[in-house]
Amino acid sequence: MSPAVNYVRHPTRASSFNLTVARFLLGGYLVWTLLSFPWVVVSAWPIRHRSTHWTAVEPLLVAHLGLVLFSLSPNGGVKSLFVASVLLVGFGLYAGERARPGPVDRRARFGHAAGDDDGLSSLEPTPVPMHALRFALVVVAILYFGAGVDKAVHGPLLAWVAPRSLGSYLLLADVAFRPAHPLTAPLRALLLGAPLVLAAIAVATIALELGLLVADVGRLPVWPFVFGLFGMHVGIVVVMGPFFLDQPVFLSLFVAWDDAAGWLLSVLPSPLVRRIQATSELLGDLA
């Protein structure tokens, strides 16, 4: 059991639970992002959308809005919106492949840890295609690979992994974020006094960014890269200050939520398990 799934190697799962979680994560992120954007800037754009087929074209409209925003304000938040819209297009393309779970699949929605008191555990659930998540995994891996290549080529590589490179970012963070994050100043000072650690962190960053795509196409386990990149973003928050919500959300799409939920249900009392399963079926239908 792997904590993250390489959907290039495993394009199907025993249940649609991971798809359901991914839809809610991506949908929630998009709603939060769209509501938090300064749409006054976009109101000056001369193009207006007039379509009666909103359901069919909504991913493309969100992608276009992301492109408009990027042309007016090319910052990290707009890039994240555009990436999320691309992932949304992938979910839209493969929306017709969503399997409606039958009795056996509903027992397998959280894996195989819910018990076999209904006599169905000996039957194999129908595999559910995960092509939307495979599409998302490849897109995210390509983005990280591009970031790693950019560091290696335009750094250039030897200059970027040198201790002074990351050290300069820490010094900038110490000036820019010390008032808001005074507790992390000692940690930055500790890292600035350890050049070998700074070089190791820089090398690990490039290895993680390049390695995710290599693991994808090589059909290797992706969990070291998924959780390594997640840890990298947590480290940026703790040490430097800025919080990039988008990347942890994108990486969380590839967590093996069904295996985690199966383990959780195996340690919970049966009445609570049945309530959670009923809620899961309802959320699966809504997604």
N, C-alpha and C positions, 0 to 999 in steps of 0.2 A: 504494500500500500504506500503510494507516494503522496506527499502533501501537496504537490502541484501536478497538473496533467499536461503532458505533451500531446496536444490534440492532432498534431501531424502524424504521430505514431499511433495514437489511439483515437480515431475519429468517431467512435461510438461509445456510449456509456450505458449502464444497465437501467438508468432512469433519466428523466428530463430535469432533475433537481438542479444540476449545475446551470443549465440554460435559464431556469426560472430565476435563480439568484443573480446571474449575469444580467438579465433583462432589468431587474429591479435596481441593481447597482448602476448600470449605464444610464437607465432612464432617470433615476434620482439625481445623478451627477449632471445630466443635461438640463433637467428642470432647474436645479440650483444655479448652474452656470448661466442659463438664459435669463433667469430672473435677476441675477446680480450684475448683468452687463448694462452699461450706459447706452440705452437704445436711442437716446436723443441724437447721438452721432449718426446712427443708421437712417434716421428719419429724413436726412438731407439727401440720401442716395436716390437717384432719379428712377430706378427700376422698381416696379411694383409687381407682386405676384397676384394673378387673378386666375384661379383654378377651382373648379367644382370637384376635382378628384384629389382632395387633400390627403386621404389615407395613402394613395398610391405614390404621391410625390413628396410627402413630408420629409423623408431623409434627404432628398436632393435639395429641398428648400433650406433645411438647416445647414447643409454643406455650403450652399450659396451664401447664406448669411454669414457663415464663418469666413468665406473668402472675401466678402465685402468688408467685414470688420478688419481682416488682416491687411487689406489694401489701405484702410484708413488709419489703423493703429497696429502695427506689427509687433505685438508684445507676446510674452509667454502665455498669457491667459487666452488670447485669441487663437494661438496655435493649438492649444489644448482643445478648444471648442471645435476647431476644424478636424483634429484627430478623432474626437468623439463622434463627430458627424460621419466620418468615414466608417467607423465601427458600426454606427447605426445603419448605414447603407448595407453593410454585411449582414446584419441581423434581418434587415428588410428583404434582402435577396434570398435568404434561406428560411424565411418565415413559414413557407408552405411545407417545410420538412418537419415541423414540430409534430411529434406524435402525441395523440391524446391517450393518456395512460389507461390501460385496462385494469382489471382486478389484481393481476400479478404485478404489473408495473407499479401500482400504487403501494404495494408492500415493499417494492424495491426502490421506492423514491428516495429513501435515505440509505440505500445500500442494503445489506443483508442482515443487519443487526437488530431488526425489530422483533425477531422471534418467528416461530413457525406454528403458532397455535391455531391458524386457520387451515392448515393442511396444504398450503400452496407453495411452501418453501422448496419443494422438490421440483417445481416447474421453473423453467428458465424464462426470465422476462425478455420481451422483445427489445433488441438494442435500439437506442435512440441516437440518431445522427447528430453530431456536434460540429457540423460544417461552419456554422456562424462563429463558434469559438475558435475553430482552427483558423478561419480567416482573421479573426482578431489577434490571435497569437502571432501569426506571420507579420501582420501590420505593425504591431508593437515591437516585435523583434527587429524588423527592418529599421524602425525609427531609432532604437538604441544602437543598432549596428552603424547607422549613419553618424550618430553622435561620437561613437568610438573612432570611426575612420577620420572624422573631422579633427579630433584631438591628435590622432597619430600623424596626419598629413600636415595640418596647418599649425599644430602645436609649436614646432614639430615634436615628434614623439619624445626624444631625449630631453627636450626643454620642458615638455609638459609634465613628465614624471619626475623632474628635478624637484627637490624639496622647496626651493624658493617659489615655484609656481603655485602650489597649493598654499604655501605660506603667505603669498601676496593676497590670496582670497581671504585668508583668516585675518590678516591685518585690516583689510577693507571691512570685513564683518565686524571687527572690533570697534571700528570707528562708526559704522552705520547702525549697528544693532545693539551696542552696549547699553544705551538707555532703556531699551525695551527688554533686553535679555541680560541683565547684569550677572545672573548666576552662572552663565556659560563662559564668562570671561576667563576664569581660572583654567577651564578646560582648553580654551584656545591657547592660553599661555603655555600650558603643558605640552600641547602638540607642537607649538612653535619651537620648543626646546628639544624636540625629538625629530631631527631631520630624516632619519631612517624610517620612522613611522610614517611621516608625510609621503616619502617616496613609495612605501609599500601601499598606502591607501590609493595613491594615484595609479599605480600599476594595477591594483585590484579593480579600480573603477573601469579602466579600459578593458580589462579581461572580462568583466561582467557584461559590459555593453556589447562587446564583440561576441561573447560566448553564447548569448541567448539564441541568436539566429543560427549559429553553428550547431547548437544542440537541437534546434528545431529540424533543420534539414538532415542532420545526422541521426535523427530519431533517438536521441539520447535523453536521459532524465533532465528536465528543465528546472526542477525545484531548487537546486543550488543557485541558479541565476535569478529566478523569480524572487526568492527570499533574500538573496544577496543584494539585488537592486532595491528591494523594499527597505532593507537595512541601510543602504546608502542614502536613500531619501530621508529616513529617520535621522541619520547622522547629520545630514545637512540642516535639518530643523534644529537639532540639539546644539550643534557647534556653531553654525553660521547664522541661523535665525529665520531665513525665508522658508515658508511652508508651501510646497508644491502638492496640492491635493490631487491633481489629475493623475499623475503617474502611479501612486499607490492604488487609486481606483482601477486604472487599467490593468495593473499587475494582479489585483485581486480577482479579476475575471478568470484566472487560470488556477486558482486554488481548488483543490479537490473537496468542495463543500459537501458532496454526497458522502464521502468517506468520513469526514469529520462529524457530520450529522448522524451517520450510522453508529459511530463510536459513542456519541453522546446519548443516543437512544438506548444503547446497550446497558447503560448505567442508570437510566431513569426508571421509575416505577411504571408499570403497565398502563394505569389509567391516564397518566400524563402523556405517555407515548401515543395513545389513541387520540388524544386531543390535538397533539402536535401534528399527527398524520392528517387529521381532518382539516386543520388549518393549511397544511402543505397542499392538499388537493385543491382547496379553494384558491390559494395564491397561484398554483400552477395553471388553473383555468383562467385566472385574470391575466396572467403573463402571456 
